[in-house]
Amino acid sequence: MAPAYLATIPALRRAARWAPLALFSSGIVAGDKPVLVRDFVRSALYDPNHGYFSKRSGPVGVLDSAIRFHKLDGRTAYMKHLDKLYKMHDISWFTPVELFKPWYAYAIAASILRTANLSVPLKIYEIGGGSGTCAKCVLDYMMLNAPPKVYNNMKYISVEISSSLAEKQLETVGEVQSHLSKFTVEHRDATDIAGWGSKDPQPCWVLMLEVLDNLPHDLVYSPDQVSAWMEVWIEKVNGRFVILFFKFQTP
Ligand SMILES: C[S@@+](CC[C@H](N)C(=O)[O-])C[C@H]1O[C@@H](n2cnc3c(N)ncnc32)[C@H](O)[C@@H]1O
C-alpha cells in the first residue's frame, strides 16, 4: 500500500514509484511528512539542538600532535598508525588538514604567498574551519616565512556555522598570541548571502576544506544511470527513516 501522504499530494501519487530501500534510526527530523534530502541534511547537520555540527565535542577530530611521517616506514606502517589513532580517539574520521598537519596547511600558505599580490594586505577567508588547524598553521607559516609586513597586516576571517567550533578555533589559533590580532571568527551560515555585506573590490582568498559535501543538497538516483532519474525524499515512519524515490514530474 502506498503511504497516506500520497493521497494528499495527487501529482506525487500519479508519478510515484515508492520503494523504501533502507531503514535507519535517528531522532533528527520531526514530523511524518516526507522531506527533500536537502532539508534532511540541513536538520541533521545544523539544527542548533541536535545537529551534528552543534555538538560540543567530536564533530571534527583533532590530533593531539602531528604524525611524525619520517618515522613511518612506508604505506603499511602509515595505515597501522592510522588504525591505532582511530582506536585511541573514538572518532569517525580525521580530515586531511588534521592528518597531515602542519604540512597540508603549509602547502596552502606557500601557494598563497607565491601567487598573492603582496602590495595589498593579505585577506584570507576560511569557510568551515573546523577545529582551527588550517587557520593556525597558515598563520604560523606566514609568521615564519612571509615578510614581516605581510604577516603583521594580514587578516584571516573564519566563517563558521557551529558555535562550539567557532570557540575551538579561537582556542587553537590563540596558542600563538600574536595570531589573535589577525584572526576573527564570524559565527554564521556562509550560504546566507546577507552575512557577506557589500562587495569589497580588494582581492581575497577563500579556503574551504571538506565543506562543500556538508552543505544541504538534493539527491537524485537512478539504479543503473540509464533508467529515469528519481528524486530522493526521506520520511519518518514509526520512528525510523525511510528513503523514498519519486520519478521526476514531466510538465
Ligand atoms: C567536515 S568539517 C571540516 C573542517 C575543516 N575544514 C577540516 O577540513 O578539518 C566541516 C566544517 O564546515 C562547517 N560548516 C558546514 N556548513 C557550514 C556553513 N553553511 N557555513 C559555515 N560553516 C559551515 C562545519 O561546522 C565544520 O566546521
The ligand as an ORCA input file, in Angstrom:
! r2SCAN-3c Opt
* xyz 0 1
  C      33.841     18.372      7.837
  S      34.169     19.813      8.750
  C      35.705     20.311      8.015
  C      36.533     21.141      8.966
  C      37.869     21.610      8.409
  N      37.703     22.443      7.242
  C      38.757     20.443      8.107
  O      38.999     20.165      6.917
  O      39.179     19.797      9.079
  C      33.005     20.968      8.054
  C      33.117     22.357      8.674
  O      32.274     23.238      7.953
  C      31.419     23.939      8.866
  N      30.244     24.296      8.090
  C      29.401     23.445      7.476
  N      28.452     24.134      6.832
  C      28.705     25.455      7.010
  C      28.056     26.654      6.592
  N      26.948     26.622      5.857
  N      28.594     27.841      6.946
  C      29.727     27.881      7.704
  N      30.362     26.766      8.149
  C      29.865     25.577      7.800
  C      31.220     22.911      9.986
  O      30.740     23.466     11.182
  C      32.654     22.408     10.107
  O      33.477     23.326     10.784
*
